[in-house]
Amino acid sequence: QVQLVESGGGLVQPGGSLRLSCAASGTIFSIYAMGWYRQAPGKQRELVARITSGGSTNYTDSVKGRFTISRDNAKNTVYLQMNSLKPEDTAVYYCDIYASARVGWRQDYWGRGTQVTVSS
């Protein structure tokens, strides 16, 4: 069973920074991609950033230049460094991994989410 545990959310003032972490545990053969999504009240969940096993990254336009995704393959952990935060970044942030936990099977696994609130 694969488990994802997120940490690092909280309340921060506009212009501030936060670093989210997500550690994957359990029986995992391979992690192909790791990412962060977010969902604001009344809005659909959207991709924030994603990183492949080879280190390729992609970001939604609204966070480019402010957020940086990285991963530690040895620890099965993905990070999201968020700088210059804006009130519109307020959302629940979810960790996602696309991984294989059974031979011949790949799927997405999700964390429970961590709240990020940007407010003065």
C-alpha positions as CSV (number, residue, x, y, z in Angstrom):
1,Q,0.0,0.0,0.0
2,V,1.3,3.4,-1.0
3,Q,1.0,6.3,1.3
4,L,1.8,10.0,0.7
5,V,2.4,12.4,3.6
6,E,2.4,16.1,2.9
7,S,3.8,18.8,5.2
8,G,4.8,22.4,5.1
9,G,1.5,24.2,4.5
10,G,0.3,27.1,6.6
11,L,-0.5,30.8,6.7
12,V,1.9,33.2,5.1
13,Q,1.7,36.9,4.2
14,P,1.8,38.0,0.6
15,G,5.3,38.0,-0.8
16,G,6.3,35.3,1.7
17,S,7.6,31.8,1.1
18,L,6.7,28.2,2.0
19,R,8.2,24.8,1.2
20,L,5.9,21.8,0.8
21,S,7.2,18.3,1.2
22,C,5.6,15.0,0.2
23,A,7.1,11.7,1.2
24,A,5.9,8.4,-0.4
25,S,6.1,5.2,1.5
26,G,5.1,1.6,1.1
27,T,5.8,-1.0,-1.5
28,I,6.9,1.1,-4.5
29,F,8.8,-0.4,-7.5
30,S,9.3,2.8,-9.4
31,I,8.1,6.4,-9.4
32,Y,7.8,7.8,-12.9
33,A,6.5,11.3,-12.1
34,M,5.7,13.4,-9.0
35,G,3.7,16.5,-8.9
36,W,1.7,19.1,-7.0
37,Y,-1.9,20.0,-7.7
38,R,-4.1,22.6,-5.9
39,Q,-7.7,23.3,-5.5
40,A,-9.2,26.6,-4.3
41,P,-12.7,26.9,-3.0
42,G,-15.2,26.7,-5.8
43,K,-12.6,25.8,-8.4
44,Q,-11.4,22.7,-10.1
45,R,-8.2,21.0,-9.1
46,E,-5.3,22.2,-11.3
47,L,-1.8,21.1,-11.9
48,V,0.8,23.3,-10.3
49,A,4.0,21.6,-11.1
50,R,5.3,18.2,-12.2
51,I,8.7,16.5,-12.3
52,T,9.6,13.3,-14.1
53,S,12.0,10.6,-13.0
54,G,14.5,12.2,-15.4
55,G,14.2,15.6,-13.8
56,S,12.1,17.3,-16.5
57,T,9.7,19.8,-15.1
58,N,6.6,21.7,-16.1
59,Y,4.7,24.4,-14.3
60,T,1.4,26.1,-14.7
61,D,1.9,29.6,-16.1
62,S,0.7,31.4,-13.0
63,V,3.6,30.0,-10.9
64,K,6.5,30.1,-13.4
65,G,9.4,32.0,-11.9
66,R,8.0,31.8,-8.4
67,F,7.7,28.1,-7.6
68,T,10.3,25.4,-8.0
69,I,9.6,21.6,-7.9
70,S,12.4,19.2,-7.0
71,R,12.6,15.6,-5.9
72,D,14.9,13.3,-3.9
73,N,14.7,9.9,-5.5
74,A,16.5,8.2,-2.6
75,K,13.9,9.4,-0.2
76,N,10.9,9.1,-2.6
77,T,10.1,12.7,-1.7
78,V,9.0,15.7,-3.7
79,Y,9.3,19.3,-2.7
80,L,7.6,22.5,-3.8
81,Q,9.4,25.7,-3.0
82,M,6.9,28.6,-3.2
83,N,8.3,32.1,-3.3
84,S,6.6,35.5,-3.8
85,L,3.3,34.0,-2.7
86,K,0.1,35.8,-3.7
87,P,-3.4,35.6,-2.2
88,E,-4.5,33.7,-5.4
89,D,-2.2,30.9,-4.4
90,T,-4.4,30.1,-1.5
91,A,-5.7,26.5,-1.9
92,V,-5.4,23.0,-0.7
93,Y,-2.2,21.5,-2.2
94,Y,-2.2,17.9,-3.1
95,C,0.8,15.7,-3.8
96,D,0.6,13.1,-6.6
97,I,2.9,10.4,-7.8
98,Y,2.6,8.2,-10.9
99,A,4.1,5.0,-9.8
100,S,4.2,1.2,-10.0
101,A,3.4,-0.7,-6.8
102,R,2.6,-3.9,-8.6
103,V,4.2,-5.7,-11.5
104,G,2.8,-4.5,-14.7
105,W,0.6,-1.8,-13.1
106,R,1.0,2.0,-12.9
107,Q,-1.4,4.5,-11.4
108,D,-1.7,7.8,-9.7
109,Y,-1.5,8.0,-5.9
110,W,-2.7,11.1,-4.0
111,G,-2.0,12.7,-0.7
112,R,-4.7,14.1,1.6
113,G,-3.7,17.7,1.0
114,T,-2.2,20.5,2.9
115,Q,-3.7,24.0,3.3
116,V,-1.8,27.0,2.0
117,T,-3.3,30.4,2.9
118,V,-1.8,33.6,1.7
119,S,-3.2,36.6,3.5
120,S,-2.2,39.7,5.4
